C-alpha cells in the first residue's frame, strides 16, 4: 500500500516569522488535529512510502525499507525521519498524523 508523507521544513526566512514558527512548533509540542489543520499550509509532500500500514511508514521513515517485504521509499524533497507532527495519507485517502504514541486521524 502507498502512503504519502508530509512534513514541515521551514526556511530560515519562515522561521524568523514568529507566527509561522509557533504554528510549526504547535504540531510537535502539542500535536492535536486542530493544530495540524491550522498549520497544514506549511506542510510539503516529501516522500511516498510503500509498506503494509501506518506503523510501517514510521519504521521505513526511520530505519529504511526492507526490500524482502516489498517496502520502498521515494523522496521528493529533503526530509527528516518520520516523527511527531508529520502527516501521512494512505492511498485510499485515510489521513493521520504521527502522535506522541501511534497515529491520530485528522481531516485535512
The 8 nearest C-alpha neighbors of each residue, nearest first, counted from 0:
[[1, 49, 50, 51, 2, 90, 52, 89],
 [2, 0, 49, 90, 48, 89, 50, 47],
 [3, 1, 89, 48, 88, 47, 90, 49],
 [2, 4, 47, 88, 87, 46, 48, 89],
 [5, 3, 87, 46, 45, 86, 44, 47],
 [6, 4, 44, 86, 43, 45, 42, 85],
 [7, 5, 42, 85, 43, 8, 45, 86],
 [6, 8, 42, 41, 9, 43, 23, 5],
 [7, 9, 6, 10, 42, 43, 78, 41],
 [10, 8, 13, 14, 7, 11, 41, 12],
 [9, 11, 13, 12, 14, 8, 15, 7],
 [12, 10, 14, 13, 15, 9, 16, 8],
 [11, 13, 15, 10, 14, 16, 9, 19],
 [14, 12, 10, 16, 15, 11, 9, 19],
 [13, 15, 11, 20, 16, 12, 9, 10],
 [14, 16, 12, 13, 17, 11, 20, 19],
 [17, 15, 13, 14, 19, 18, 20, 12],
 [16, 18, 20, 19, 15, 21, 14, 13],
 [19, 17, 21, 20, 16, 22, 23, 14],
 [20, 18, 22, 21, 16, 17, 23, 13],
 [19, 21, 17, 23, 14, 18, 22, 16],
 [20, 22, 24, 18, 23, 19, 17, 25],
 [23, 21, 19, 25, 20, 24, 38, 18],
 [22, 24, 20, 21, 25, 26, 19, 38],
 [23, 25, 21, 27, 26, 22, 28, 20],
 [26, 24, 29, 28, 22, 27, 23, 21],
 [27, 25, 30, 84, 24, 23, 34, 35],
 [28, 26, 84, 24, 25, 30, 83, 29],
 [27, 29, 25, 24, 26, 30, 84, 83],
 [30, 28, 25, 27, 26, 31, 34, 24],
 [31, 29, 26, 27, 84, 28, 34, 25],
 [30, 32, 34, 33, 29, 35, 26, 98],
 [31, 33, 35, 105, 34, 36, 30, 104],
 [32, 34, 36, 31, 35, 37, 30, 105],
 [35, 33, 37, 31, 36, 32, 26, 25],
 [34, 36, 32, 38, 33, 37, 26, 39],
 [37, 35, 33, 39, 34, 38, 32, 107],
 [36, 38, 34, 35, 39, 33, 22, 40],
 [39, 37, 35, 36, 40, 22, 41, 34],
 [38, 40, 36, 41, 42, 37, 35, 107],
 [39, 41, 38, 42, 37, 43, 36, 7],
 [42, 40, 39, 38, 7, 43, 23, 9],
 [43, 41, 7, 6, 39, 40, 5, 44],
 [44, 42, 5, 6, 45, 7, 41, 8],
 [43, 45, 5, 4, 46, 6, 42, 3],
 [44, 46, 76, 75, 5, 74, 4, 43],
 [47, 45, 74, 4, 73, 75, 3, 44],
 [48, 46, 3, 73, 2, 72, 4, 74],
 [47, 49, 72, 2, 71, 1, 50, 3],
 [48, 50, 1, 71, 70, 0, 2, 72],
 [51, 49, 70, 0, 55, 52, 48, 56],
 [50, 52, 0, 55, 49, 53, 70, 56],
 [53, 51, 55, 54, 50, 56, 0, 2],
 [54, 52, 56, 55, 57, 51, 102, 87],
 [55, 53, 57, 56, 52, 58, 101, 51],
 [54, 56, 58, 52, 53, 57, 50, 51],
 [57, 55, 53, 59, 54, 58, 60, 48],
 [56, 58, 60, 54, 55, 59, 81, 61],
 [59, 57, 55, 61, 60, 56, 62, 54],
 [60, 58, 63, 64, 56, 62, 61, 57],
 [59, 61, 81, 57, 58, 80, 56, 63],
 [62, 60, 80, 58, 59, 63, 81, 57],
 [63, 61, 59, 58, 60, 64, 57, 80],
 [64, 62, 59, 61, 60, 65, 58, 72],
 [65, 63, 59, 70, 71, 66, 72, 62],
 [64, 66, 67, 70, 68, 69, 63, 71],
 [65, 67, 69, 68, 70, 64, 71, 63],
 [66, 68, 65, 69, 70, 64, 71, 50],
 [69, 67, 66, 65, 70, 50, 64, 51],
 [70, 68, 66, 67, 71, 65, 50, 49],
 [69, 71, 50, 64, 49, 66, 65, 68],
 [72, 70, 49, 64, 48, 69, 73, 66],
 [71, 73, 48, 47, 49, 74, 46, 64],
 [72, 74, 47, 46, 48, 75, 71, 45],
 [75, 73, 46, 76, 45, 72, 47, 77],
 [74, 76, 45, 46, 73, 77, 44, 47],
 [77, 75, 45, 74, 78, 46, 44, 43],
 [78, 76, 45, 75, 79, 74, 8, 46],
 [79, 77, 45, 76, 80, 6, 74, 46],
 [78, 80, 81, 77, 82, 6, 60, 61],
 [79, 81, 61, 60, 82, 78, 57, 62],
 [82, 80, 60, 57, 61, 79, 85, 83],
 [81, 83, 85, 80, 97, 84, 57, 79],
 [84, 82, 97, 98, 27, 85, 99, 81],
 [83, 85, 26, 27, 97, 96, 30, 82],
 [84, 86, 6, 96, 97, 83, 82, 5],
 [85, 87, 96, 5, 95, 4, 84, 97],
 [86, 88, 4, 95, 3, 94, 96, 5],
 [89, 87, 94, 3, 2, 93, 92, 90],
 [88, 90, 2, 93, 92, 91, 1, 94],
 [89, 91, 1, 92, 2, 88, 0, 93],
 [92, 90, 89, 93, 88, 1, 94, 2],
 [93, 91, 89, 90, 88, 94, 2, 87],
 [94, 92, 89, 88, 91, 95, 90, 104],
 [95, 93, 88, 105, 87, 104, 92, 89],
 [96, 94, 104, 103, 105, 87, 86, 102],
 [97, 95, 86, 103, 85, 102, 87, 84],
 [96, 98, 83, 102, 84, 85, 82, 101],
 [97, 99, 102, 100, 83, 101, 96, 103],
 [98, 100, 83, 101, 97, 30, 102, 84],
 [101, 99, 98, 102, 97, 83, 103, 82],
 [100, 102, 98, 97, 99, 103, 54, 96],
 [101, 103, 97, 98, 96, 95, 100, 104],
 [104, 102, 95, 96, 98, 105, 97, 101],
 [105, 103, 95, 94, 96, 102, 106, 32],
 [104, 106, 95, 32, 94, 107, 103, 96],
 [107, 105, 94, 104, 36, 32, 95, 93],
 [106, 36, 105, 94, 39, 35, 32, 95]]
